[in-house]
Amino acid sequence: MKTYETLVDATSDLAKRGYRANLSLEGDTIDDKEHDIHMGADDFSIDEFYRFEGESNPSDMSIVYAISSPKHHLKGVLINAYGTYADNSSSAIEAKLHHYMVSTHLHAEDKPTE
């Protein structure tokens, strides 16, 4: 996985790599409003993600997700707050985003056991 200094660097590079749709989290769907596409948890994959903290304010935190959907023929970017400004939604979408970060990016010794 690449590393980026800023959120702008990450989104610019992802756009160059084809992640052009501007996605938003709308309750139980991730939406591409420009094309009127609404994706449920089973309609997309999380390809990459990057976490950022605000330089002047540690509570200003965001995660950039690179998302693809073969079903809808799109690749896009979702920027989501975490920490103080996070949406505490309990939707399947939020669960999938959180599960992806935990299950695929912990070191083996940090992963939960059954």
C-alpha positions as semicolon CSV with decimal commas, in nm:
position;residue;x (nm);y (nm);z (nm)
1;M;0,000;0,000;0,000
2;K;0,125;0,347;-0,083
3;T;0,171;0,622;0,172
4;Y;0,070;0,982;0,120
5;E;0,157;1,300;0,307
6;T;-0,185;1,461;0,261
7;L;-0,543;1,376;0,181
8;V;-0,510;1,581;-0,141
9;D;-0,208;1,375;-0,249
10;A;-0,404;1,054;-0,195
11;T;-0,716;1,165;-0,382
12;S;-0,510;1,309;-0,671
13;D;-0,315;0,986;-0,715
14;L;-0,628;0,773;-0,690
15;A;-0,795;0,987;-0,958
16;K;-0,493;0,931;-1,184
17;R;-0,541;0,557;-1,125
18;G;-0,904;0,568;-1,235
19;Y;-1,088;0,633;-0,907
20;R;-1,284;0,927;-1,043
21;A;-1,635;0,898;-0,897
22;N;-1,702;1,127;-0,602
23;L;-1,877;0,894;-0,357
24;S;-2,071;0,979;-0,044
25;L;-2,200;0,775;0,247
26;E;-2,578;0,809;0,269
27;G;-2,704;0,589;0,552
28;D;-2,731;0,238;0,411
29;T;-2,576;0,315;0,071
30;I;-2,267;0,460;-0,087
31;D;-2,382;0,693;-0,361
32;D;-2,245;0,840;-0,682
33;K;-2,490;1,129;-0,702
34;E;-2,364;1,244;-1,041
35;H;-2,479;0,917;-1,199
36;D;-2,766;0,839;-0,958
37;I;-2,601;0,517;-0,837
38;H;-2,678;0,379;-0,491
39;M;-2,466;0,084;-0,374
40;G;-2,547;-0,149;-0,090
41;A;-2,281;-0,336;0,107
42;D;-2,266;-0,620;-0,149
43;D;-2,232;-0,389;-0,450
44;F;-1,876;-0,263;-0,397
45;S;-1,525;-0,359;-0,288
46;I;-1,277;-0,160;-0,084
47;D;-0,949;-0,168;-0,276
48;E;-0,739;0,059;-0,052
49;F;-0,775;0,304;0,234
50;Y;-0,562;0,579;0,390
51;R;-0,600;0,751;0,727
52;F;-0,516;1,117;0,786
53;E;-0,501;1,342;1,093
54;G;-0,526;1,719;1,071
55;E;-0,188;1,881;1,134
56;S;-0,327;2,152;1,359
57;N;-0,616;1,957;1,509
58;P;-0,580;1,584;1,588
59;S;-0,960;1,553;1,612
60;D;-0,979;1,648;1,241
61;M;-0,937;1,295;1,109
62;S;-1,042;1,135;0,779
63;I;-1,018;0,808;0,594
64;V;-0,994;0,797;0,215
65;Y;-1,137;0,478;0,063
66;A;-1,065;0,363;-0,293
67;I;-1,384;0,182;-0,391
68;S;-1,471;-0,018;-0,700
69;S;-1,794;-0,172;-0,824
70;P;-1,788;-0,411;-1,121
71;K;-2,169;-0,421;-1,098
72;H;-2,191;-0,045;-1,162
73;H;-1,872;-0,017;-1,370
74;L;-1,721;0,249;-1,147
75;K;-1,418;0,331;-0,938
76;G;-1,437;0,615;-0,692
77;V;-1,323;0,780;-0,373
78;L;-1,515;0,799;-0,047
79;I;-1,384;1,034;0,222
80;N;-1,520;0,958;0,566
81;A;-1,451;1,123;0,901
82;Y;-1,346;0,922;1,202
83;G;-1,282;1,019;1,562
84;T;-1,464;1,324;1,697
85;Y;-1,653;1,402;1,375
86;A;-1,736;1,046;1,274
87;D;-2,085;0,941;1,179
88;N;-2,174;0,680;1,439
89;S;-2,402;0,500;1,199
90;S;-2,467;0,132;1,259
91;S;-2,541;0,059;0,892
92;A;-2,409;-0,242;0,701
93;I;-2,196;-0,002;0,496
94;E;-2,021;0,135;0,807
95;A;-1,972;-0,219;0,933
96;K;-1,812;-0,323;0,603
97;L;-1,580;-0,020;0,599
98;H;-1,470;-0,082;0,958
99;H;-1,437;-0,460;0,912
100;Y;-1,214;-0,412;0,607
101;M;-0,974;-0,189;0,799
102;V;-0,954;-0,426;1,094
103;S;-0,946;-0,762;0,918
104;T;-0,701;-0,687;0,638
105;H;-0,456;-0,449;0,797
106;L;-0,374;-0,576;1,144
107;H;-0,051;-0,761;1,205
108;A;-0,102;-1,133;1,255
109;E;-0,039;-1,109;1,627
110;D;-0,301;-0,830;1,657
111;K;-0,585;-1,007;1,476
112;P;-0,866;-1,134;1,696
113;T;-0,894;-1,508;1,743
114;E;-1,213;-1,706;1,756
